[in-house]
Amino acid sequence: MPVKRAVIVALDPLLVRIETKLESLGQWHRAQSLRHHAATWRGKRRELHAWVQTLIEIDIRLREVVQRETFLLDQMRILTTKGEMRPPAAEELAQAVAWQEELDDPDIEYWRQERQTYVAESQCPWGPFLRGFFSYRQQQMWFLAEWLTADCAGRGGCCARGCGCCKRERSKTRAHRFGHCTTMCGCCQRRRGFQLTAQDRKLMQPPLNLVGVGDDTYSRGLLKGYIWGIPV
């Protein structure tokens, strides 16, 4: 074990006490900065970045499931309202059948992604990185952090407009009901006026490369927005 890592591991109990004291004094950012430095000194960067990338990919998929389900339910309500005013056209009936079939799937996929989230979080390496992650996630509305909001806007999401979708519940029934836009956001689709192709979806969600490089601006932003909540 490298000397620096051995020293920081030995000092971990002391660091925990200092972090706790700083937070009790209202100095959360200083406590989080200490955790970040300690995690950096410990090394294992590739292992940590691989864990972060897995967590982010699951989070994105979970939000996709919720946002797609909400969009379909909204469209079904709109179609039902139209049907009360006039008989539905054959094309509308076919669309309703397709939507209803798709609505049979979200429960399964949502359950799977929730379980994967639990597994991923339980596999976070022990130490300052884990403490930093959970301390940040205890912050109210952490996902509205400046970088994540700017990222949503840059990807063409609702944060680029004044609709406020990312500040509101995306679902009335799902536990994971908050979060920024994915390629499945119904508000974004209605605003665009067209459905995204597979290539378009890649444009809306830049590739994640925390394991390969991890030093590009986007990767550093992901670490800041998802894990630390402070500049890294």
The 8 nearest C-alpha neighbors of each residue, nearest first, counted from 0:
[[1, 5, 2, 4, 3, 6, 41, 42],
 [2, 0, 4, 3, 5, 6, 41, 42],
 [1, 3, 5, 4, 6, 0, 7, 41],
 [4, 2, 6, 5, 1, 7, 40, 41],
 [5, 3, 41, 7, 1, 6, 2, 40],
 [4, 6, 2, 8, 3, 7, 0, 1],
 [5, 7, 9, 3, 4, 8, 2, 10],
 [6, 8, 10, 4, 9, 5, 11, 3],
 [9, 7, 11, 5, 10, 6, 4, 41],
 [8, 10, 6, 7, 11, 5, 12, 4],
 [11, 9, 7, 8, 13, 12, 6, 14],
 [10, 12, 14, 8, 13, 9, 7, 15],
 [13, 11, 15, 14, 10, 16, 9, 8],
 [14, 12, 16, 11, 15, 10, 17, 9],
 [15, 13, 11, 17, 16, 12, 18, 10],
 [14, 16, 18, 12, 13, 17, 19, 11],
 [15, 17, 19, 13, 14, 18, 20, 12],
 [16, 18, 14, 20, 19, 15, 21, 13],
 [19, 17, 30, 15, 21, 20, 16, 14],
 [18, 20, 16, 22, 17, 21, 15, 23],
 [21, 19, 17, 23, 18, 22, 16, 24],
 [22, 20, 26, 24, 18, 23, 19, 30],
 [21, 23, 27, 25, 26, 19, 24, 20],
 [22, 24, 20, 21, 25, 19, 26, 27],
 [25, 23, 21, 22, 26, 20, 27, 19],
 [24, 26, 22, 23, 27, 21, 28, 20],
 [27, 25, 21, 22, 29, 24, 28, 30],
 [26, 28, 22, 30, 29, 25, 31, 21],
 [27, 29, 31, 30, 26, 32, 229, 228],
 [30, 28, 32, 31, 27, 26, 33, 21],
 [31, 29, 18, 27, 33, 28, 32, 21],
 [30, 32, 28, 34, 33, 29, 131, 27],
 [31, 33, 29, 35, 34, 30, 28, 36],
 [34, 32, 30, 36, 31, 35, 37, 29],
 [35, 33, 127, 31, 37, 32, 36, 131],
 [34, 36, 32, 38, 33, 37, 39, 31],
 [37, 35, 39, 33, 38, 34, 40, 32],
 [36, 38, 34, 40, 39, 35, 33, 127],
 [37, 39, 35, 41, 127, 128, 36, 40],
 [40, 38, 36, 37, 41, 42, 35, 44],
 [41, 39, 37, 42, 38, 4, 36, 3],
 [42, 40, 4, 38, 39, 37, 7, 43],
 [41, 43, 44, 40, 39, 38, 4, 45],
 [44, 42, 46, 45, 47, 41, 39, 38],
 [43, 45, 47, 42, 46, 48, 39, 41],
 [44, 46, 48, 47, 43, 210, 49, 209],
 [45, 47, 49, 43, 44, 48, 50, 210],
 [48, 46, 44, 50, 49, 45, 43, 51],
 [47, 49, 51, 45, 50, 209, 210, 46],
 [50, 48, 52, 46, 210, 47, 51, 45],
 [49, 51, 47, 53, 48, 52, 54, 46],
 [52, 50, 48, 54, 53, 49, 55, 47],
 [51, 53, 55, 49, 54, 50, 56, 48],
 [54, 52, 50, 56, 51, 55, 49, 57],
 [53, 55, 51, 57, 52, 56, 119, 58],
 [56, 54, 58, 52, 57, 53, 59, 51],
 [55, 57, 59, 53, 58, 54, 52, 60],
 [58, 56, 60, 54, 55, 59, 61, 53],
 [59, 57, 55, 61, 56, 60, 54, 62],
 [60, 58, 56, 62, 57, 61, 55, 63],
 [59, 61, 63, 57, 62, 58, 56, 64],
 [62, 60, 58, 64, 63, 59, 112, 57],
 [61, 63, 65, 59, 60, 64, 66, 58],
 [64, 62, 60, 66, 183, 61, 65, 181],
 [63, 65, 61, 67, 62, 66, 68, 105],
 [66, 64, 62, 68, 63, 67, 69, 61],
 [67, 65, 69, 184, 63, 68, 64, 183],
 [66, 68, 70, 183, 64, 69, 65, 63],
 [67, 69, 71, 65, 66, 70, 64, 72],
 [68, 70, 66, 72, 67, 71, 73, 65],
 [69, 71, 185, 67, 73, 68, 72, 66],
 [72, 70, 74, 68, 73, 69, 75, 67],
 [71, 73, 75, 69, 74, 70, 68, 76],
 [74, 72, 70, 76, 71, 75, 69, 77],
 [73, 75, 77, 71, 76, 72, 78, 70],
 [74, 76, 78, 72, 77, 73, 79, 71],
 [77, 75, 79, 73, 74, 78, 80, 72],
 [78, 76, 74, 80, 75, 79, 73, 81],
 [77, 79, 75, 81, 80, 76, 82, 74],
 [78, 80, 82, 76, 81, 77, 75, 83],
 [81, 79, 77, 83, 82, 78, 76, 84],
 [82, 80, 78, 84, 83, 79, 77, 85],
 [83, 81, 79, 85, 87, 80, 84, 86],
 [82, 84, 80, 81, 85, 79, 86, 87],
 [83, 85, 81, 82, 80, 86, 87, 79],
 [86, 84, 82, 83, 87, 81, 88, 80],
 [85, 87, 82, 88, 84, 83, 81, 89],
 [88, 86, 82, 91, 85, 92, 89, 81],
 [87, 89, 91, 90, 92, 86, 93, 82],
 [88, 90, 92, 91, 93, 87, 94, 86],
 [89, 91, 93, 88, 92, 94, 87, 95],
 [92, 90, 94, 88, 93, 89, 87, 95],
 [91, 93, 95, 89, 94, 90, 96, 88],
 [94, 92, 90, 96, 91, 95, 89, 97],
 [93, 95, 91, 97, 92, 96, 98, 90],
 [94, 96, 92, 98, 93, 97, 99, 91],
 [95, 97, 99, 93, 94, 98, 100, 92],
 [98, 96, 94, 100, 95, 99, 101, 93],
 [97, 99, 101, 95, 100, 96, 94, 102],
 [100, 98, 102, 96, 101, 97, 95, 103],
 [101, 99, 97, 103, 102, 98, 96, 104],
 [100, 102, 98, 103, 99, 104, 97, 105],
 [101, 103, 99, 104, 100, 105, 98, 68],
 [102, 104, 101, 100, 105, 99, 106, 107],
 [103, 105, 102, 106, 101, 107, 108, 100],
 [106, 104, 108, 107, 109, 102, 103, 64],
 [107, 105, 109, 108, 104, 110, 103, 102],
 [108, 106, 110, 105, 109, 104, 111, 103],
 [107, 109, 111, 105, 110, 106, 112, 104],
 [108, 110, 106, 112, 111, 107, 105, 113],
 [111, 109, 113, 107, 108, 112, 106, 114],
 [110, 112, 108, 114, 109, 113, 115, 107],
 [111, 113, 115, 109, 114, 110, 61, 116],
 [114, 112, 116, 110, 115, 111, 109, 117],
 [113, 115, 117, 111, 116, 112, 110, 118],
 [114, 116, 112, 118, 117, 113, 119, 111],
 [117, 115, 113, 119, 114, 118, 112, 120],
 [116, 118, 114, 120, 115, 119, 121, 113],
 [117, 119, 115, 121, 116, 120, 114, 122],
 [120, 118, 116, 122, 121, 117, 115, 54],
 [121, 119, 117, 122, 123, 118, 116, 54],
 [120, 122, 118, 119, 123, 117, 116, 124],
 [123, 121, 119, 120, 124, 118, 50, 125],
 [122, 124, 120, 121, 129, 125, 50, 119],
 [125, 123, 122, 129, 126, 128, 47, 46],
 [126, 124, 129, 123, 128, 127, 130, 122],
 [125, 127, 129, 128, 130, 124, 38, 11],
 [128, 126, 34, 130, 38, 129, 131, 37],
 [129, 127, 131, 38, 130, 126, 132, 34],
 [128, 130, 132, 131, 127, 126, 125, 123],
 [131, 129, 127, 133, 128, 132, 134, 126],
 [132, 130, 128, 134, 129, 133, 127, 34],
 [131, 133, 226, 129, 135, 130, 134, 128],
 [132, 134, 136, 135, 130, 131, 137, 129],
 [135, 133, 131, 137, 136, 132, 130, 138],
 [134, 136, 132, 137, 133, 138, 131, 227],
 [135, 137, 133, 138, 134, 141, 132, 139],
 [138, 136, 134, 135, 139, 133, 141, 140],
 [139, 137, 136, 141, 135, 140, 134, 133],
 [138, 140, 141, 137, 136, 142, 135, 143],
 [141, 139, 142, 143, 138, 144, 136, 166],
 [142, 140, 138, 143, 139, 144, 136, 135],
 [141, 143, 144, 140, 178, 147, 224, 225],
 [144, 142, 141, 140, 148, 145, 147, 166],
 [143, 145, 142, 147, 146, 141, 148, 224],
 [144, 146, 148, 147, 149, 143, 224, 150],
 [145, 147, 149, 148, 144, 224, 150, 220],
 [148, 146, 150, 149, 144, 224, 145, 151],
 [147, 149, 151, 145, 150, 146, 143, 144],
 [148, 150, 152, 146, 147, 151, 153, 145],
 [151, 149, 147, 153, 148, 152, 146, 154],
 [150, 152, 156, 148, 154, 149, 153, 158],
 [153, 151, 159, 158, 149, 156, 155, 150],
 [152, 154, 150, 155, 151, 149, 159, 156],
 [153, 155, 203, 151, 152, 156, 150, 204],
 [156, 154, 152, 153, 159, 151, 203, 157],
 [157, 155, 151, 152, 180, 158, 154, 159],
 [156, 158, 159, 160, 164, 162, 187, 152],
 [159, 157, 152, 160, 156, 151, 148, 165],
 [160, 158, 152, 157, 156, 155, 161, 153],
 [161, 159, 157, 158, 162, 163, 156, 152],
 [160, 162, 163, 158, 159, 157, 164, 165],
 [161, 163, 164, 160, 157, 158, 165, 186],
 [162, 164, 166, 165, 161, 157, 167, 158],
 [165, 163, 167, 166, 162, 157, 169, 168],
 [164, 166, 179, 167, 163, 178, 157, 158],
 [167, 165, 164, 163, 168, 177, 143, 178],
 [168, 166, 164, 165, 169, 177, 163, 176],
 [167, 169, 177, 176, 170, 171, 166, 164],
 [168, 170, 176, 177, 167, 66, 69, 65],
 [171, 169, 176, 168, 172, 173, 69, 65],
 [170, 172, 173, 168, 169, 176, 174, 69],
 [171, 173, 170, 174, 176, 175, 169, 65],
 [174, 172, 175, 176, 170, 171, 65, 169],
 [173, 175, 176, 172, 170, 171, 177, 113],
 [176, 174, 173, 177, 62, 61, 65, 178],
 [175, 177, 169, 170, 168, 173, 174, 178],
 [178, 176, 168, 169, 175, 167, 165, 179],
 [179, 177, 165, 142, 180, 176, 62, 169],
 [178, 180, 165, 151, 181, 177, 156, 148],
 [181, 179, 156, 184, 151, 157, 178, 182],
 [180, 182, 183, 184, 63, 179, 62, 59],
 [181, 183, 184, 200, 203, 180, 63, 204],
 [184, 182, 67, 181, 63, 66, 185, 180],
 [185, 183, 66, 187, 181, 186, 180, 182],
 [186, 184, 70, 188, 187, 183, 189, 66],
 [185, 187, 189, 188, 184, 190, 157, 70],
 [188, 186, 190, 185, 184, 189, 191, 156],
 [189, 187, 185, 191, 190, 186, 192, 193],
 [188, 190, 192, 186, 191, 187, 185, 193],
 [189, 191, 187, 188, 192, 186, 193, 185],
 [192, 190, 188, 189, 193, 187, 194, 186],
 [191, 193, 189, 190, 188, 194, 187, 195],
 [194, 192, 191, 188, 195, 189, 190, 196],
 [195, 193, 188, 196, 192, 191, 189, 199],
 [196, 194, 199, 200, 193, 197, 182, 198],
 [195, 197, 199, 198, 200, 194, 201, 193],
 [198, 196, 200, 199, 195, 201, 202, 194],
 [197, 199, 201, 196, 200, 202, 195, 203],
 [200, 198, 196, 202, 195, 201, 197, 203],
 [199, 201, 203, 197, 202, 198, 182, 195],
 [200, 202, 204, 198, 199, 203, 205, 197],
 [201, 203, 199, 200, 204, 205, 198, 154],
 [204, 202, 154, 200, 201, 205, 199, 182],
 [203, 205, 201, 202, 200, 206, 154, 182],
 [206, 204, 202, 201, 203, 207, 154, 217],
 [207, 205, 208, 204, 201, 202, 217, 218],
 [208, 206, 209, 205, 52, 218, 217, 56],
 [209, 207, 211, 210, 212, 213, 206, 218],
 [208, 210, 213, 48, 218, 211, 212, 207],
 [211, 209, 49, 48, 208, 212, 45, 213],
 [210, 212, 208, 209, 213, 45, 49, 48],
 [213, 211, 214, 209, 210, 208, 215, 218],
 [212, 214, 209, 218, 215, 210, 208, 211],
 [215, 213, 212, 219, 218, 216, 209, 217],
 [216, 214, 218, 217, 213, 219, 212, 208],
 [217, 215, 219, 218, 220, 214, 213, 221],
 [216, 218, 220, 219, 215, 221, 214, 207],
 [219, 217, 221, 213, 220, 215, 216, 209],
 [220, 218, 222, 216, 221, 217, 214, 223],
 [219, 221, 217, 223, 218, 222, 224, 216],
 [222, 220, 218, 224, 223, 219, 225, 217],
 [223, 221, 219, 226, 220, 225, 224, 218],
 [222, 224, 227, 220, 228, 221, 229, 226],
 [223, 225, 221, 228, 147, 222, 146, 220],
 [226, 224, 222, 221, 223, 227, 228, 55],
 [227, 225, 132, 222, 223, 224, 228, 135],
 [226, 228, 223, 229, 131, 135, 132, 222],
 [227, 229, 223, 224, 226, 135, 230, 225],
 [228, 230, 227, 223, 231, 28, 32, 31],
 [231, 229, 223, 228, 227, 220, 219, 32],
 [230, 223, 229, 219, 222, 227, 35, 220]]
